[in-house]
Amino acid sequence: MSEQAAPAPKRSFKEQVSHLWQEGMVQHVVITAKSGRRVIDVPLVVVIGVGIVAPWVAAIGAVIAVVRGGKIGTERQEEPAAPPAPAEEPSAAEAGGEQAFV
């Protein structure tokens, strides 16, 4: 018996574009020098945009990176977690019934 993957959920065009945009912002193209130092780290969406608008810039950058011995790769960089919500100040009743004036 062959197993088939579950079909992808149907999405509207707007949802699909939004999903692809988010994925493009999480995937980054990284160019590193021989020494291991990162030279360029940009979202994939930016690289695709430059490749469409000015493909010669993308081609020159790739050739320079390869000729100088650098490495070109992609990394998935998850977005940082949202900052924690600010702690609420205790109410007057919780603070012993006294009201502080600031």
C-alpha positions as CSV (number, residue, x, y, z in Angstrom):
1,M,0.0,0.0,0.0
2,S,1.2,3.5,-0.7
3,E,0.6,6.3,1.7
4,Q,-0.5,9.6,0.4
5,A,0.2,12.9,2.1
6,A,-2.8,14.8,3.4
7,P,-3.9,17.5,0.9
8,A,-2.9,21.0,1.8
9,P,-5.8,23.1,3.2
10,K,-7.5,25.4,0.7
11,R,-6.4,29.0,1.1
12,S,-7.6,32.1,-0.5
13,F,-5.2,34.0,-2.8
14,K,-4.7,36.7,-0.1
15,E,-3.9,34.0,2.6
16,Q,-1.5,32.2,0.2
17,V,0.4,35.5,-0.6
18,S,0.5,36.4,3.1
19,H,1.9,33.0,3.9
20,L,4.6,33.2,1.2
21,W,5.5,36.7,2.3
22,Q,6.0,35.5,5.9
23,E,8.1,32.5,4.8
24,G,10.2,34.8,2.6
25,M,10.9,37.0,5.6
26,V,11.9,34.1,7.8
27,Q,14.3,32.6,5.2
28,H,17.5,34.6,4.9
29,V,20.3,34.5,2.3
30,V,23.6,34.6,4.1
31,I,27.0,35.3,2.4
32,T,30.0,34.5,4.6
33,A,33.7,35.4,4.0
34,K,36.5,32.8,4.2
35,S,37.1,33.8,7.8
36,G,33.5,32.9,8.7
37,R,32.4,36.5,9.2
38,R,28.9,37.2,7.8
39,V,29.1,39.8,5.0
40,I,25.5,39.9,4.0
41,D,22.4,38.6,5.8
42,V,19.1,39.6,4.1
43,P,15.6,38.2,3.9
44,L,14.9,36.0,0.9
45,V,12.1,38.4,-0.2
46,V,14.7,41.2,-0.6
47,V,16.9,38.9,-2.7
48,I,14.0,37.9,-5.0
49,G,13.0,41.6,-5.3
50,V,16.6,42.6,-6.3
51,G,16.7,39.6,-8.7
52,I,13.6,40.9,-10.4
53,V,14.3,44.6,-10.5
54,A,18.1,44.5,-11.0
55,P,19.2,41.0,-11.9
56,W,22.7,42.2,-12.8
57,V,23.3,43.4,-9.2
58,A,22.4,39.9,-7.8
59,A,24.6,38.2,-10.4
60,I,27.6,40.5,-9.7
61,G,27.2,39.9,-5.9
62,A,27.1,36.2,-6.4
63,V,30.2,36.1,-8.7
64,I,32.1,38.3,-6.2
65,A,31.2,36.1,-3.3
66,V,32.3,32.9,-5.1
67,V,35.5,34.4,-6.6
68,R,36.6,35.7,-3.2
69,G,36.0,32.3,-1.6
70,G,32.9,33.1,0.3
71,K,29.9,30.9,0.8
72,I,26.3,31.6,-0.1
73,G,23.6,29.8,1.8
74,T,20.2,30.1,3.3
75,E,19.1,30.0,6.9
76,R,15.7,29.9,8.6
77,Q,15.6,32.6,11.2
78,E,12.5,32.4,13.3
79,E,11.1,35.8,14.3
80,P,12.0,36.7,17.9
81,A,9.2,36.1,20.5
82,A,7.0,39.0,21.3
83,P,8.3,41.0,24.4
84,P,6.5,40.1,27.6
85,A,3.5,42.2,28.6
86,P,4.3,44.9,31.1
87,A,3.4,43.9,34.7
88,E,0.4,45.5,36.1
89,E,0.8,47.7,39.1
90,P,-1.1,46.5,42.1
91,S,-4.3,48.3,42.8
92,A,-4.8,50.4,46.0
93,A,-6.7,47.5,47.6
94,E,-3.9,45.0,46.9
95,A,-1.2,47.4,48.1
96,G,-2.6,47.6,51.6
97,G,-5.3,50.2,51.0
98,E,-3.0,53.1,50.7
99,Q,-3.1,55.2,47.6
100,A,0.3,56.4,46.2
101,F,0.4,59.8,44.5
102,V,3.0,60.2,41.8
